[in-house]
Amino acid sequence: MFRTMADFLGKWYGRLKTFSMIAGAWGFLFSVNSLIGFQAGFEYDDGMVYSTPAFQAAEKDKAAPGSPDYWNSVNRSFNYERLKPVPWLAAWTLKALGVKIAFFCDRGSEGADSLEASWRKLADYFYFTGTEDEKYKILEKRRFILYAAPSDSGIIQARKAGVTPLRIKKSGKSVNPLESTPGKFGERTLPLSEF
């Protein structure tokens, strides 16, 4: 009976020890990442979400593409967008490790307050970049350790800024005009990210 009790306690002691090691490692990583202020960037359109339905809804409003009314309509139509589970899980994993999450949107910021509010639990920052040069400057100035993007231009800007690029696959039904050629620059690709 004492042998059984000793085996039982030994087994649970081993589990407690393993859990303590994992919790300690997580605490260390979370603290270091939080204190240093590391960030990970994700392109929003076709990266974090399949946003084609929001753009189609804006076209139905008959606003001129690129106008403030158009961007207001796109940004307020976020309910039509579909979340992409694999990039979403990747972002939450990084957030759990203390890394700040930033979303990059290749669109105007008009009407984006509700869009930003809907993502406030995950996204620490939203950057609305009108040009690729703006994206490059943000990536270069802040402490980004990763930039996940479906577009070739996003991968190029990450490489120029010295940030590790990660390719998110674009949906085959996307109307996003930005070119996407996975593997073209030798970057790693996030598996199952097109869905």
C-alpha positions in Angstrom: 0.0 0.0 0.0 2.8 2.4 0.8 4.5 1.5 -2.4 1.3 2.4 -4.4 1.0 5.7 -2.4 4.7 6.5 -3.1 4.2 5.8 -6.9 1.1 7.9 -7.0 2.8 10.9 -5.2 5.9 10.4 -7.4 3.8 10.6 -10.6 2.0 13.8 -9.5 5.3 15.3 -8.3 6.7 14.7 -11.7 3.7 16.4 -13.4 3.9 19.3 -11.0 7.6 19.7 -11.8 6.9 19.6 -15.5 4.1 22.1 -15.2 6.3 24.4 -13.1 9.1 24.3 -15.7 6.6 25.1 -18.6 5.0 27.9 -16.5 8.4 29.4 -15.7 9.5 29.3 -19.3 6.3 31.0 -20.4 6.7 33.6 -17.6 10.2 34.3 -18.7 9.3 34.7 -22.4 6.2 36.8 -21.6 8.3 39.1 -19.4 11.1 39.6 -21.9 8.8 40.1 -24.8 6.7 42.6 -22.9 9.6 44.6 -21.5 11.4 44.8 -24.8 8.2 45.7 -26.6 8.5 43.2 -29.5 5.7 43.4 -32.1 4.3 41.1 -34.8 2.6 42.6 -37.8 -0.2 41.0 -39.7 -1.8 42.3 -42.9 -5.5 42.6 -42.3 -7.0 42.2 -45.8 -6.6 38.5 -46.9 -4.2 38.0 -44.0 -6.2 38.0 -40.9 -9.6 38.0 -42.6 -11.1 37.2 -46.0 -12.2 40.8 -46.7 -13.7 40.5 -50.2 -17.3 40.7 -48.9 -16.6 44.1 -47.2 -15.2 45.5 -50.5 -18.2 44.1 -52.4 -20.6 45.8 -49.9 -18.8 49.1 -50.5 -19.1 48.7 -54.2 -22.9 48.4 -53.8 -22.9 51.7 -52.0 -21.8 53.3 -55.3 -19.0 55.3 -53.6 -15.9 56.1 -55.8 -13.1 53.6 -55.1 -10.4 55.2 -52.9 -12.7 58.0 -51.8 -13.3 58.7 -48.0 -16.9 57.5 -48.4 -15.6 54.2 -50.0 -13.2 53.5 -47.2 -15.9 54.4 -44.6 -18.2 51.9 -46.2 -15.4 49.2 -46.4 -14.4 49.7 -42.8 -17.9 49.7 -41.5 -18.7 46.4 -43.4 -16.3 44.4 -41.2 -19.3 42.1 -40.2 -19.3 40.6 -43.7 -15.6 39.6 -43.5 -14.7 36.0 -42.6 -12.0 35.3 -40.0 -9.1 33.1 -41.1 -8.5 30.6 -38.2 -4.8 29.8 -38.7 -3.5 33.4 -38.8 -5.9 34.2 -35.9 -4.4 31.4 -33.8 -0.9 32.4 -34.7 -1.6 36.0 -33.6 -3.1 34.8 -30.3 -0.2 32.5 -29.7 2.2 35.4 -30.1 0.1 37.6 -27.9 0.1 34.9 -25.2 3.9 35.1 -25.3 3.8 38.9 -24.6 4.3 40.1 -28.2 2.2 43.1 -29.2 0.1 42.5 -32.3 -0.3 45.1 -35.0 -2.6 45.0 -38.0 -1.7 46.7 -41.3 -4.5 47.8 -43.5 -3.9 48.8 -47.1 -6.9 51.1 -47.0 -8.0 54.5 -45.7 -8.8 55.0 -42.0 -12.2 56.7 -42.5 -14.8 54.9 -40.4 -12.3 52.5 -38.9 -13.3 53.2 -35.2 -15.8 50.3 -35.1 -13.4 48.0 -37.0 -10.6 48.8 -34.4 -13.1 48.3 -31.5 -14.1 44.9 -32.8 -10.4 43.7 -32.7 -9.4 45.5 -29.4 -8.7 42.2 -27.5 -6.2 41.0 -30.1 -4.8 44.0 -31.9 -2.7 46.5 -29.9 -2.2 48.7 -33.0 -3.9 49.4 -36.3 -1.8 51.0 -39.1 -3.6 52.3 -42.1 -0.9 52.6 -44.7 -1.5 54.4 -48.0 1.8 53.5 -49.5 4.4 50.7 -49.2 6.9 53.3 -48.1 4.7 54.1 -45.0 4.6 50.4 -44.2 8.4 50.1 -44.5 9.0 53.1 -42.2 6.7 51.6 -39.5 8.3 48.2 -39.7 11.8 49.8 -39.5 11.1 52.1 -36.6 9.2 49.7 -34.3 10.5 46.5 -32.8 8.9 44.0 -35.2 10.1 40.4 -35.0 7.6 39.1 -37.6 5.5 40.4 -40.4 2.8 38.1 -41.9 1.4 39.0 -45.2 -0.4 37.6 -48.2 1.0 40.2 -50.6 4.4 40.2 -52.3 4.8 43.9 -51.5 4.3 43.2 -47.8 7.0 40.5 -47.9 9.4 42.9 -49.8 8.9 45.7 -47.2 9.5 43.3 -44.3 12.7 42.1 -45.9 13.8 45.7 -46.5 13.2 46.6 -42.9 15.0 43.5 -41.6 11.9 41.8 -40.2 11.3 38.1 -40.6 8.5 37.6 -43.2 5.8 35.0 -43.0 3.5 34.3 -46.0 -0.2 34.0 -45.4 -1.9 32.4 -48.4 -4.5 34.4 -50.1 -8.0 33.0 -50.9 -8.5 32.0 -54.5 -11.8 34.0 -54.5 -10.1 37.3 -53.3 -10.6 40.5 -55.2 -7.6 42.1 -53.6 -5.4 43.5 -56.4 -2.1 43.1 -54.6 0.0 40.3 -56.2 0.6 37.2 -54.1 3.1 34.5 -55.1 3.9 32.2 -52.2 7.5 31.2 -51.9 8.7 33.7 -54.5 11.2 35.3 -52.0 12.1 32.1 -50.2 9.9 33.0 -47.2 8.2 30.5 -44.9 4.4 30.0 -45.5 1.8 29.5 -42.8 0.1 26.2 -43.7 -3.7 26.2 -44.2 -3.8 30.0 -44.0 -5.9 30.4 -47.2 -9.1 29.2 -45.5 
